[in-house]
């Protein structure tokens, strides 16, 4: 992971393992299969001694699946026997002196075609979104404004046991991975006003996973990749509120399973031409019971086939074209006799042109289909609400046509400048919408029509060797976003919910080999976004986050790290404007919440054996 973070012109993206979105790093040309493992954690367990080299691939290369990213890094491991053991002890240090210790141990064995990996970890971490703050409510009527002082704290505890085993079988490589990850989260918050109140949350859960992959080369330049995955998770959440003499309780219990079977065949059809074909079947089930609603059982069954071709025309030009076709059936309620199926074609085209060795132009056109939120689907398809919805259409996935163009220029030895523009056209966008009857108006997740979105991203990697800071690297990144959709309540044009118009980040790091040290700082601008419901508008923002670190290696196999986080003390604001009816009516009240979080330190010691 240290090596990947230093790659010039590359910004690491860990993806979203829970949603099946891969990250932008491959290992020996393939993505890791485990869904309980974050990509950054997988890379963090690979010893540097096992790495042959890392290839940064822009636009595509012969035989490489770009996973939907314009740029990927391919980590190639050495063909060598290796045994490595590492232990890491760390703790967060809070302003009041509280410690939250964590311990992790890793074992890696590579001998011939046999691989064994073992991870044991126990961690405890504070919830840094909690803190001291106030909540002020201003009413439009004669009721006087009310102010409440809020104090909150939370802590999460995680345990992980992960095992992987690989072995050569039938001229191929068979790999099995298993994981058990139990966790807990507890928080408390007190509210001081005319009447003192207190809330507490006690959440717990665990995830179990087993995965199996098999890869082998076939005749005439072909290769076969098979995978199977079975994953279960259990979550329970309990909350209690004490308000004066009244006490209330609530609970939510969720059980989920995921089953995946898939296979892909790749064929080197000619010089620089690779053809891929594959099929995958996935079944996801979510069963939720809660104190505030009826039980909700949702299952999605999806079959997806793909066919693509990548063509490395010459050193300057590469192209990739492909088509994925997914058939999805969403069933809500185990006793539902029939569920509608939807067919989603997802074509894509990528071109990469390098007129000069230091200049590259990239173009990507693709159709993407969103994944439905199971909670939204359960509420919308609830059989008890069918008479309320009347003739409203069923909830379907959002579809997006996007076109992205990028230009990349390389300078000096490690310098890179990238500018990209993405335009998206969204159909069946999903947001909150009103369902109206003669007597009432209901707030549900639904398809609100078409939308458009644009983004411009800039990245600059500037080596500072010529600026009196040897072995230093300055990274600047920024993204500007704009979108447009017709609000289903007011019929006015607005942004998409949850969109941050501008985000930026500045990072600087420097290696000091003679001092056996490297250090760095980073600053970002936080976030700011709005979301709209039928009867309220919510605004959320967080001020910038500043971080500094220093790594010191007193011995080649020993690393001591000190991190200072949240140096400026992030302020989190949440504003809620509530309307008497829907947002066409007058304002009922305005609520302003502000929380101030504290800086904290982290001390970590890693030993490699």
Secondary structure, DSSP 8 states (H G I E B T S, - for coil): -HHHHT-TT------BGGGTB--SEEETTB----SSS-HHHHHHTS-GGGEEEEEEEES--TT---TT-SEEEEEEE-SS-EEEEEEEEEEEE-TTS-EEEEEEEEEEEEETTEEEEEEEEEEEEE-TT--EEEEEEEESSSS--EEEEEEEEEEEEEEEEEEEEEEEETTEEEEEEEEEEEEEEEEEEEEESSS-EEEEEEEEEEEEEEEEEEEEE-STTEEEEEEEEEEEEEEEEEEEEEETTEEEEEEEEEEEEEEEEEEEEEEEEETTEEEEEEEEEEEEEEEEEETTEEEEEEEEEEEEEEEEEEEE-SSSEEEEEEEEEEEEEEEESTT-S---EEEEEEEEEEEEEEEETTEEEEEEEEEEE----HHHHHHHH-GGGHHHHTT-------EEEEEEEEEEEEETTTEEEEEEEEEEEEES-EEEEEEE-SS-EEEEEEE---EEEEEEEEEEEEE-GGGT-TTEEEEEEEEEEEEEEE-TTT--EE--TT--SEEEEEEEEEEEGGGTEEEEEEEE--EEEEEE-SSEEEEEEE--EEEEEEEEEEETTEEEEEEEE-TT--EEEEEEEEESSSTTS-EEEEEEEEEE---EEEEEEEEE-
